Structure formats: C-alpha cells, structure tokens
Amino acid sequence: MNIKQLNTQDKDFWSQLDAALAWESVSDDQVFNVVNDVIKQVRQRGDAAVVDYTNQFDRMQAKTMAELEISAEQLQASLHKIPAEQREALEKAAQRVRDYAQHQKLESWQYTEADGTVLGQQVSPMDRVGLYVPGGKAAYPSSVLMNAIPAKVAGVPELIMVVPTPDGEINDLVLAAAAISDVDKVFAIGGAQAVAALAYGTETVPQVDKIVGPGNIYVATAKRMVFGAVGIDMIAGPSEICVVCDGSTDADWIAMDLFSQAEHDEDAQSILVCPDQAYVDQVKASIEKQIKDMPRDDIIKKSLEGRGILITAQDMDDAIAIANYIAPEHLELSIEDAQERAGQIRHAGAIFMGSYTAEALGDYCAGPNHVLPTSRTARFSSPLGVYDFQKRSSLIYCSADGAAELAKTASVLAHGEGLTAHARSAEYRMKK
C-alpha cells in the first residue's frame, strides 16, 4: 500500500506536512445553490416544503408532517425490540457519558464589594436544542448519546431530534438511543430541509436555539448558512487520528487504531508519529497484513493512500511538537510516560493515554464526548460539552455608594469617547 512517509529531518518536511494536512471543506457552487434554495423554500412554505423535499431526497411518500413524526411510543418500542446485549451496552454508555457530563456543569456565582456593589454571573440552559442524526445505512446511536445527554444534563427542557429514514428505513438502535437519552420529539427528516426547519421553525417543527450533530456536505453547508439565526456546534471535517508511539506497543494494535479512523470514509486521516524508523516499518507491514481481513478494506485503502501519513521523528520531544502542530481530533499517546507527556499537549480534541487506551473506547463509552474539533481547529476550540448548552448572563447591582464611585470612572471614559449621553447617564447617579 502506498502510504505517504515523511521524516522530520527532510528539508521540506513542514511544507509536505502542510500539504498532507490540508482539507478544503467549503461547499462547491452546486451544493450551495441547492441548500440555499431548500432553506428559502422551507422558510416560505414550512411543513409543505419539508415534506416535498423529504419525499424527493429520501424517497418517501408522506403527505403531511404528522406522518414524519416518530412518537414516544415508537421510541419505546424500538428500545424493547433491540437485543438485550445492545440495550445494556447503550444504557451503560449513556450512564458513563452522563456521569462525565455532570462534572462539566457551570454554576452561577456572585460576590459583593465593600460598598455593596454586587457582581456575578448567572448560568441558564438553552430553551430548546435541535439534534441532527445521520440516518439510513449511516446510523450512529453513539452520536445520539453524545449530543443529547450533555444537553439534558445542562437542563435543556426540550430536545428535538431529526433523523432521515431513506425509503422508510428506521434504525431501531438510533431510536432506542433517543429513548434512553430522553429526547422529547423526533422527526423522520434529514438534509438541509431538516436544518432549515429547526433553525426557523415550521407549523410542526419547533424553532430551536442551537443545532448540533454531524451530517453530510449538504447538512454542513446548511448549518453554516443558518448560523446567526441559530447557534451551531461546529462545521466538522473528516474524522482523524494521530498516534504518537515510542515503539513499545504491539504494531498490530497501532495498525488497527489507524484503521479505526480510516474506515469512516475515504477522506478520513490517520497519522503515525514515531522516533523509531524500524517500528514505523513494522506498523506498515502490519497494515499490509491486516487489511486483508477488513470488511471495509476498500475505504481503508483509499483513506490511507489518499490522506494517511507515517512520520519518523528525531525523538519523543520532536514527536510531541509535531502532534501539537497537527492539533488532531483524536490523539493517542501510546507511550510509556503517557500521563506525564499529556501535560505537554496544547492542541488536541481528545487525548488517549497509554497503550491500552484505544480511541474507539472514546467513540462509544469512555465518558468524554466524541464530538471533537477537526481539521486543526483544536488550536482554538474544544469538545462538545454541557457548557455548549448553557448561557451566561452577567449580573450587576450597584448600591448608591457604588454607583457614585463607578460613575466617576465611567464619566471620564464616556466623555473621552465623545458619548455625552453615556456620561450623563452615569453622572446622574453621582451623589450631589
């Protein structure tokens, strides 16, 4: 298999790395035009447009939105229909996500100054959140848990889920996850029409304050276009993993860890960084050996040959520096002193420490959220969490003495900006 191999001692290493990391997620004109038209139609025609587009794109035959609403009874029916082993796994994963999320809750606070002025911050949940879940063959119950549970822990009273059901194909595991996560309403709609319905509301679909969850290029484009009218979580690129290894982990394990992201789709990116060239060669050999047994071997091959990178570093400090530059969505520190080295990582969506901590555990049941920043955005953004569903309002109370003192400063600054009304508004509160 022809996988790109780089060495940090190569003269053009950094330019080659930049080229290999580059990912252009901007929609082309055709996608933009389709999404723009869909959003306009949904805003103008509401339910009727959503039904029409759902019938067109998902090959459905619905006449009204009522036919596309999945009832709470149906969610419970799916929960009871799935095998006991799957239900137990969902419930165990849900509890772990819930337990972790409880630690993220922001609380209101305030303090009182000597003159009686009170300052603080009031934290409150959003009123209503929309959750987009891919449907059909690409069904991800884990995404339901990861997006819905933090919202509920934050105190969001109403969670609206949309999930496409192409050809009427309903995934019981996804609906069971919705039941376990206490989702309030579910609609069998997807694509840009679902995003528009959530963002602006229709006769049936309630308008939400924020839309979260993954989707295809049409969904991502729609989320980008409705941002401002509604909040969004992020515009995510392809999944990615960077494994920093010192050569002490079984090469077969590392090869499979690289596969775990490559099997998502052809655009996913898997990167190995190691200071031991011989070990890099071992992992390469293991890739060649194990690919033969993978059901999604064609996707894995295209991903590794198109975007995979095997990097030989000078030493472990060099490897850590490269990892920080890459700022990966998932970072495995498959090294002996992983917990100590983790303190040197400044940019990563999630850090998996030690040889036994496979990234796949984080995808499903470790507890931390698997909705993570991609395409080097971990340099300035963070995993989805409870805080993404909470708002913060500043609290300010001035006593008479406090207002008089603050007004002196405000007056000077306001006059300096040429804003006389600001200055006088503050000066009225000054003691005569």
C-alpha positions as CSV (number, residue, x, y, z in Angstrom):
1,M,0.0,0.0,0.0
2,N,1.4,3.4,-1.0
3,I,1.1,5.5,2.2
4,K,2.9,8.8,2.4
5,Q,6.0,8.6,4.6
6,L,7.8,11.7,6.0
7,N,10.9,12.3,8.1
8,T,11.2,15.4,10.2
9,Q,14.9,15.7,9.1
10,D,13.8,16.1,5.5
11,K,14.5,19.6,4.2
12,D,10.9,20.1,3.0
13,F,9.2,18.2,5.9
14,W,6.9,21.1,7.1
15,S,5.7,22.0,3.6
16,Q,5.0,18.4,2.9
17,L,3.1,18.0,6.2
18,D,1.0,21.1,5.5
19,A,0.1,19.8,2.1
20,A,-0.9,16.4,3.6
21,L,-3.0,18.0,6.3
22,A,-4.8,20.4,4.0
23,W,-8.5,19.9,3.8
24,E,-11.0,22.1,2.0
25,S,-14.5,21.7,3.4
26,V,-16.1,24.6,1.6
27,S,-19.1,23.6,-0.5
28,D,-19.0,24.0,-4.2
29,D,-21.5,26.2,-6.0
30,Q,-23.8,23.3,-6.8
31,V,-24.2,22.3,-3.2
32,F,-24.5,25.9,-2.1
33,N,-27.2,26.7,-4.6
34,V,-29.2,23.6,-3.7
35,V,-29.0,24.3,0.0
36,N,-29.8,28.0,-0.5
37,D,-33.0,27.1,-2.4
38,V,-34.1,24.5,0.2
39,I,-33.7,27.0,3.0
40,K,-35.7,29.6,1.2
41,Q,-38.5,27.2,0.4
42,V,-38.7,25.9,4.0
43,R,-38.9,29.5,5.3
44,Q,-41.6,30.3,2.8
45,R,-43.7,27.1,2.8
46,G,-42.9,25.5,6.1
47,D,-44.2,21.9,6.5
48,A,-45.2,21.6,2.9
49,A,-41.6,22.2,1.7
50,V,-40.1,19.8,4.3
51,V,-42.5,17.1,3.2
52,D,-41.8,17.7,-0.5
53,Y,-38.0,17.6,-0.1
54,T,-38.2,14.6,2.2
55,N,-40.2,12.7,-0.4
56,Q,-37.8,13.8,-3.1
57,F,-34.4,13.2,-1.4
58,D,-35.3,10.2,0.9
59,R,-37.8,8.5,-1.5
60,M,-40.7,8.8,1.0
61,Q,-44.4,9.1,0.2
62,A,-45.5,11.3,3.1
63,K,-48.5,13.7,2.7
64,T,-48.2,15.6,5.9
65,M,-45.6,16.3,8.6
66,A,-47.7,14.2,11.0
67,E,-46.6,11.1,9.1
68,L,-43.0,12.1,9.6
69,E,-43.2,12.5,13.4
70,I,-41.9,9.5,15.3
71,S,-43.9,9.1,18.5
72,A,-42.6,8.4,22.0
73,E,-44.3,5.1,21.9
74,Q,-42.3,4.2,18.8
75,L,-39.1,5.1,20.6
76,Q,-40.0,2.8,23.5
77,A,-41.0,0.1,21.1
78,S,-37.5,0.2,19.5
79,L,-35.9,0.2,22.9
80,H,-37.7,-3.1,23.7
81,K,-37.1,-4.5,20.3
82,I,-33.3,-4.4,20.2
83,P,-31.4,-7.3,21.6
84,A,-30.8,-7.2,25.4
85,E,-27.0,-7.0,24.8
86,Q,-27.4,-3.9,22.7
87,R,-29.7,-2.2,25.2
88,E,-27.3,-3.0,28.1
89,A,-24.4,-1.5,26.1
90,L,-26.4,1.6,25.3
91,E,-27.5,2.1,28.9
92,K,-24.0,1.6,30.2
93,A,-22.5,4.0,27.7
94,A,-25.3,6.6,28.4
95,Q,-24.6,6.4,32.1
96,R,-20.9,7.0,31.6
97,V,-21.5,9.9,29.3
98,R,-24.0,11.3,31.9
99,D,-21.6,10.9,34.8
100,Y,-18.8,12.7,32.9
101,A,-21.1,15.5,31.8
102,Q,-22.2,16.1,35.4
103,H,-18.7,17.3,36.1
104,Q,-18.9,19.9,33.3
105,K,-21.9,21.9,34.6
106,L,-21.2,25.6,35.1
107,E,-22.8,27.1,38.1
108,S,-23.9,30.7,38.8
109,W,-21.8,32.8,41.1
110,Q,-21.6,36.3,42.5
111,Y,-19.6,38.4,45.0
112,T,-20.3,41.6,46.9
113,E,-17.8,44.5,47.1
114,A,-17.2,46.7,50.2
115,D,-19.6,49.4,49.0
116,G,-22.5,47.0,48.4
117,T,-22.0,46.5,44.6
118,V,-22.8,43.0,43.6
119,L,-21.2,41.4,40.5
120,G,-21.7,37.9,39.2
121,Q,-22.7,35.5,36.5
122,Q,-26.0,33.7,36.0
123,V,-25.9,30.4,34.2
124,S,-29.0,29.1,32.5
125,P,-29.7,26.4,29.9
126,M,-31.0,27.0,26.4
127,D,-34.7,26.6,26.0
128,R,-34.7,24.2,23.0
129,V,-32.0,22.4,21.1
130,G,-32.1,20.5,17.8
131,L,-30.1,17.3,17.3
132,Y,-29.3,16.1,13.8
133,V,-28.6,12.4,13.5
134,P,-27.5,10.7,10.2
135,G,-29.9,8.0,9.1
136,G,-30.3,5.1,6.7
137,K,-27.1,3.0,6.4
138,A,-25.1,5.6,8.3
139,A,-26.8,5.1,11.6
140,Y,-24.9,6.3,14.7
141,P,-26.7,5.7,18.0
142,S,-23.5,6.8,19.8
143,S,-24.0,10.3,18.3
144,V,-27.4,10.4,19.8
145,L,-26.0,9.8,23.3
146,M,-23.1,12.2,22.9
147,N,-25.2,15.1,21.7
148,A,-28.4,14.6,23.7
149,I,-27.1,13.7,27.1
150,P,-24.9,16.8,27.7
151,A,-27.9,18.9,26.6
152,K,-30.2,17.2,29.2
153,V,-27.5,17.5,31.9
154,A,-27.3,21.2,31.1
155,G,-31.0,21.4,31.9
156,V,-32.3,21.9,28.3
157,P,-36.1,21.3,28.7
158,E,-36.8,20.3,25.1
159,L,-34.6,18.4,22.7
160,I,-35.9,17.9,19.1
161,M,-34.2,15.2,17.1
162,V,-34.2,14.9,13.3
163,V,-33.1,11.7,11.6
164,P,-33.6,10.8,7.9
165,T,-35.2,7.5,7.1
166,P,-34.5,6.9,3.4
167,D,-37.0,4.5,1.8
168,G,-38.8,4.4,5.2
169,E,-35.8,2.5,6.8
170,I,-35.9,3.1,10.5
171,N,-32.9,2.2,12.7
172,D,-34.2,0.8,16.0
173,L,-30.8,1.3,17.7
174,V,-30.9,5.0,16.9
175,L,-34.4,5.3,18.2
176,A,-33.6,3.3,21.3
177,A,-30.7,5.7,22.0
178,A,-33.2,8.6,21.7
179,A,-35.4,6.9,24.3
180,I,-32.5,6.3,26.7
181,S,-31.3,9.9,26.2
182,D,-34.8,11.4,27.0
183,V,-35.2,13.1,23.6
184,D,-38.5,14.9,23.5
185,K,-39.6,14.9,19.9
186,V,-38.3,13.0,16.8
187,F,-39.0,13.7,13.2
188,A,-38.0,11.4,10.3
189,I,-36.5,14.2,8.2
190,G,-32.9,15.0,7.2
191,G,-30.7,17.0,4.9
192,A,-30.8,20.8,4.5
193,Q,-34.6,20.8,4.9
194,A,-34.3,19.4,8.4
195,V,-31.7,22.0,9.4
196,A,-33.8,24.8,8.0
197,A,-36.9,23.5,9.8
198,L,-35.0,23.5,13.1
199,A,-33.4,26.9,12.5
200,Y,-36.6,28.8,11.5
201,G,-39.4,26.6,12.7
202,T,-42.4,25.3,10.7
203,E,-46.1,24.7,11.6
204,T,-45.0,21.4,13.2
205,V,-41.2,21.5,13.9
206,P,-40.4,23.9,16.8
207,Q,-37.7,26.5,16.2
208,V,-34.6,25.7,18.3
209,D,-31.8,27.8,19.8
210,K,-28.9,25.6,18.7
211,I,-28.4,22.8,16.2
212,V,-25.8,20.1,17.0
213,G,-24.8,16.8,15.3
214,P,-23.0,15.5,12.3
215,G,-24.2,15.3,8.7
216,N,-23.1,15.2,5.1
217,I,-21.9,18.2,3.0
218,Y,-25.5,19.4,2.5
219,V,-26.1,19.4,6.2
220,A,-22.8,21.1,7.0
221,T,-23.5,23.7,4.4
222,A,-27.0,24.3,5.7
223,K,-25.6,24.7,9.3
224,R,-23.1,27.2,8.1
225,M,-25.8,29.2,6.3
226,V,-28.3,29.3,9.2
227,F,-25.7,30.2,11.8
228,G,-26.6,33.5,13.3
229,A,-30.3,32.8,13.2
230,V,-29.4,29.8,15.4
231,G,-26.3,28.5,17.1
232,I,-24.4,25.5,15.8
233,D,-21.8,23.2,17.4
234,M,-19.2,23.2,14.6
235,I,-18.5,22.6,10.9
236,A,-16.8,19.3,11.2
237,G,-14.3,17.9,8.6
238,P,-13.4,14.2,8.1
239,S,-12.5,12.1,11.2
240,E,-8.8,12.0,12.1
241,I,-6.4,10.3,14.4
242,C,-2.8,10.9,15.3
243,V,-0.9,8.2,17.1
244,V,2.3,9.1,18.9
245,C,4.1,5.9,19.7
246,D,7.5,5.1,21.2
247,G,7.6,1.6,19.7
248,S,6.6,-0.2,22.9
249,T,3.0,-1.1,21.7
250,D,2.2,-4.1,19.6
251,A,2.4,-2.9,15.9
252,D,-0.8,-4.8,15.1
253,W,-2.6,-2.7,17.7
254,I,-1.4,0.6,16.2
255,A,-2.2,-0.5,12.7
256,M,-5.8,-1.3,13.8
257,D,-6.0,2.1,15.6
258,L,-5.1,3.7,12.3
259,F,-7.8,1.6,10.5
260,S,-10.4,2.7,13.1
261,Q,-10.5,6.2,11.6
262,A,-9.7,5.2,8.0
263,E,-12.8,3.0,7.9
264,H,-15.1,6.0,8.4
265,D,-14.7,7.3,4.9
266,E,-12.1,7.9,2.2
267,D,-11.4,11.4,3.4
268,A,-10.6,10.4,7.0
269,Q,-7.0,10.9,8.1
270,S,-4.7,8.5,10.0
271,I,-1.3,9.6,11.1
272,L,1.5,7.8,13.0
273,V,4.4,9.7,14.6
274,C,7.3,7.7,16.0
275,P,11.0,8.3,16.5
276,D,11.8,4.6,15.6
277,Q,12.0,4.0,11.9
278,A,12.2,0.2,12.4
279,Y,8.9,0.4,14.3
280,V,7.3,2.5,11.6
281,D,8.2,-0.2,9.2
282,Q,6.6,-2.8,11.5
283,V,3.4,-0.9,11.5
284,K,3.5,-0.5,7.7
285,A,3.9,-4.3,7.4
286,S,1.1,-4.9,9.9
287,I,-1.2,-2.6,7.8
288,E,-0.4,-4.7,4.7
289,K,-1.2,-7.9,6.6
290,Q,-4.3,-6.9,8.4
291,I,-6.0,-5.0,5.6
292,K,-6.9,-8.3,4.0
293,D,-9.3,-9.2,6.8
294,M,-11.2,-5.9,7.0
295,P,-14.7,-5.7,5.7
296,R,-14.3,-2.1,4.7
297,D,-10.9,-2.7,3.2
298,D,-11.6,-0.6,0.1
299,I,-12.5,2.5,2.1
300,I,-9.5,2.0,4.4
301,K,-7.1,1.7,1.5
302,K,-8.4,4.9,-0.2
303,S,-8.2,6.8,3.1
304,L,-4.6,5.6,3.9
305,E,-3.3,6.1,0.4
306,G,-5.0,9.4,0.0
307,R,-4.5,11.1,3.4
308,G,-2.6,8.7,5.6
309,I,0.9,9.8,6.9
310,L,3.7,7.8,8.6
311,I,6.1,10.2,10.2
312,T,9.6,9.4,11.6
313,A,10.6,11.9,14.2
314,Q,14.0,12.6,15.7
315,D,13.0,11.9,19.3
316,M,9.9,12.0,21.5
317,D,10.1,15.7,22.1
318,D,10.1,16.1,18.3
319,A,7.1,13.8,18.1
320,I,5.2,15.8,20.7
321,A,5.9,19.0,18.9
322,I,4.6,17.6,15.6
323,A,1.4,16.4,17.4
324,N,0.8,19.9,18.7
325,Y,1.2,21.3,15.3
326,I,-1.2,18.8,13.8
327,A,-3.8,19.6,16.6
328,P,-5.6,16.3,15.9
329,E,-9.2,15.4,16.6
330,H,-8.0,12.2,18.4
331,L,-4.5,11.9,19.8
332,E,-3.3,8.6,21.1
333,L,-0.1,8.8,23.3
334,S,0.8,5.1,23.0
335,I,4.0,5.6,25.1
336,E,5.3,4.6,28.5
337,D,5.1,8.0,30.2
338,A,1.8,9.0,28.5
339,Q,0.2,10.8,31.5
340,E,3.3,12.9,32.1
341,R,3.6,13.7,28.4
342,A,-0.1,14.6,28.1
343,G,0.8,17.8,30.0
344,Q,2.9,18.9,27.1
345,I,0.0,18.6,24.7
346,R,-1.6,22.0,23.9
347,H,-3.8,21.2,20.9
348,A,-6.0,18.1,20.7
349,G,-9.6,17.3,20.8
350,A,-9.2,14.2,23.0
351,I,-6.0,12.7,24.4
352,F,-5.9,8.9,24.8
353,M,-3.1,8.0,27.2
354,G,-1.3,4.7,27.2
355,S,-1.1,1.6,25.1
356,Y,-4.4,0.2,26.4
357,T,-6.5,3.3,25.7
358,A,-7.8,2.7,22.2
359,E,-9.5,5.7,20.6
360,A,-12.5,3.5,19.8
361,L,-13.3,3.4,23.5
362,G,-13.8,7.2,23.4
363,D,-16.1,6.9,20.4
364,Y,-18.6,4.8,22.4
365,C,-18.4,4.5,26.1
366,A,-15.4,6.0,27.9
367,G,-17.5,9.0,29.0
368,P,-16.0,12.2,27.4
369,N,-17.7,13.4,24.3
370,H,-16.8,12.1,20.9
371,V,-17.9,15.3,19.1
372,L,-14.5,16.9,18.7
373,P,-12.8,19.7,16.7
374,T,-11.3,18.5,13.4
375,S,-9.0,20.0,10.7
376,R,-6.6,21.6,13.2
377,T,-9.4,23.6,14.9
378,A,-8.4,22.1,18.2
379,R,-6.0,25.0,18.3
380,F,-8.9,27.2,19.3
381,S,-11.9,25.0,20.0
382,S,-13.0,22.2,22.4
383,P,-15.1,19.1,22.6
384,L,-18.8,19.4,22.7
385,G,-19.9,19.5,26.4
386,V,-22.6,20.6,28.8
387,Y,-21.2,24.2,28.6
388,D,-22.3,24.3,24.9
389,F,-25.9,24.2,26.1
390,Q,-25.6,26.7,28.8
391,K,-25.7,30.5,28.5
392,R,-24.0,33.0,30.8
393,S,-25.5,36.4,31.8
394,S,-23.6,39.0,33.7
395,L,-25.1,40.2,36.9
396,I,-24.5,43.8,38.1
397,Y,-26.1,45.6,41.1
398,C,-24.9,48.9,42.3
399,S,-25.6,50.4,45.7
400,A,-25.9,54.2,45.9
401,D,-22.3,54.5,47.1
402,G,-21.1,52.0,44.4
403,A,-22.9,53.8,41.6
404,A,-21.4,57.2,42.7
405,E,-17.9,55.8,42.7
406,L,-18.2,53.9,39.4
407,A,-19.8,56.9,37.7
408,K,-16.6,58.9,38.1
409,T,-14.7,56.4,36.0
410,A,-17.5,55.9,33.5
411,S,-18.0,59.6,33.0
412,V,-14.3,60.2,32.2
413,L,-14.2,57.3,29.7
414,A,-17.6,58.2,28.1
415,H,-16.5,61.8,27.6
416,G,-13.3,60.6,26.1
417,E,-15.3,58.6,23.6
418,G,-17.5,61.6,22.8
419,L,-20.6,59.8,24.1
420,T,-22.3,62.5,26.2
421,A,-25.5,60.6,27.0
422,H,-23.4,57.7,28.4
423,A,-21.5,60.2,30.6
424,R,-24.6,62.0,31.9
425,S,-26.5,58.7,32.5
426,A,-23.7,57.7,34.8
427,E,-23.3,61.2,36.3
428,Y,-27.0,61.3,37.4
429,R,-26.2,58.5,39.8
430,M,-23.3,60.5,41.4
431,K,-24.0,62.0,44.8
432,K,-24.5,65.7,44.8
